[in-house]
Amino acid sequence: MLLFGFLLLIFSCENKNSPKLRIATSANMHFAINELVKKFTRLEGIECEVIVGSSGKLTAQINEGAPFDVFVSANMKYPNDLYKKGLTKEKPKVYAHGKLVLWTLKNDIIPSLQLLENIEIKHIALANPKIAPYGNASIQVLNHYEILKSLNSKLVYGESIAQVNQFISSQVADLGFTSKSVVLSPKMVDKGKWIEIDQSIYSPIEQGIVCLNNNSLKERLALKFSDFIFSKKGKEILNTFGYSTNLN
């Protein structure tokens, strides 16, 4: 009994002194990552700190030496760029495919692509296509329907999906393009109206994860989190938030 108490004390001390895992996460994953981290910490006893931003800006920070341990990106381009520069422990892997939706919180609007050219629609929000994969997908959709030029004056760009969501939820924008994970999140699931965009008209949004080289002491913890993302439980959480994994 005394031995058990002693071992429990040692384990508790180790947990208190164990370093936090710093996870840089694309803005579209903001809600899903909170559930993933909560479950991961419960299972493994590893505390995590989540840093949210656009994939492009997070990549710039990593290039400048930001002390992140894991990068959960909205595409594969940025993780692959980091891998080519020798800043990652391994090649990045696709953990899920994202889905694009058109969302509004205005009661008098029924979202549709046809509605976008309506004179009563003044502002349409989307993420900056130069740095945000969901923004790039949105531009592909508008190009597909040959309406990008006619809508140019209505487009309001956010530097990430998080800012796009602010434009939509504050009704600064009449409607906008965002990630399906946002409209399925517990905070937003009953708010507004949305339609899912046909995935065949934009390039697949392959979302990548990679462990970074910054801290060798946390390498094992980073790999554990990466493994958890690909576990059955991790994939179930991702599916709940509207992402496609090989469980679908």
PyMOL commands that set and color helices and strands:
alter all, ss='L'
color gray80, all
select helices_A, chain A and resi 2-17+27-44+55-63+77-84+114-117+133-144+148-154+161-169+180-183+199-201+216-229+232-240
alter helices_A, ss='H'
color red, helices_A
select strands_A, chain A and resi 21-26+48-53+70-72+93-98+100-104+124-127+155-158+175-179+193-196+205-211
alter strands_A, ss='S'
color yellow, strands_A
deselect
rebuild
show_as cartoon
